[in-house]
Amino acid sequence: MIKLHDLQPPKGSNRPKRRVGRGIAGKGGKTAGRGTKGQGARDTIPANFEGGQLPLTQRVPKLRGFKNPFRVEYVPINLSRVSELAAQGNTAVTVDLLREKGIVGKKELVKILGNGTIDQAVRVEAHGFSESARQAIEAAGGSVSVAPMPFGNGRPPVRGNALANR
């Protein structure tokens, strides 16, 4: 039975490293496999050397990452907040009502999330709904309507300047 301490490579498989440039008699004498003249025949060149061209590490921008200029950002509004507004006597919670109350800004998009409970029948209008929020509103006897996006059905306009990634 072979043991771990007995393991060794088969005879002849581990050969010594070829020592080049040790005279004309042996293999790898004279130019030592480097050809004749030129930069490659001389002393060491760094592996990343690009012949004087600006190196890749310097060409690549320092700050990495990608910021999607078409990202659609929503202001999250939880069901608990909708429930508070319904308790104040609002039968319809719309984007305009949220803007009047100062909950969302003028051009912000609203998404209703399912955190909290609602027990009143309320008509809710927003730009987006989570599935749990939609189910909770409809279970309470309310209705859900999706508000139209301010930029239409396509993708939103690009954010940034004229040089933004389009």
Secondary structure, DSSP 8 states (H G I E B T S, - for coil): ---GGG----TTTS------SS-SSSTT-TTTTS-SSSGGGSS---TT--TTS--HHHHS-SS-----TT---EEEEEHHHHHHHHHTT-SEE-HHHHHHTTSS-TT-EEEEE--S---S--EEEESEE-HHHHHHHHHTT-EEEE---TT-SS-----S-TTS--
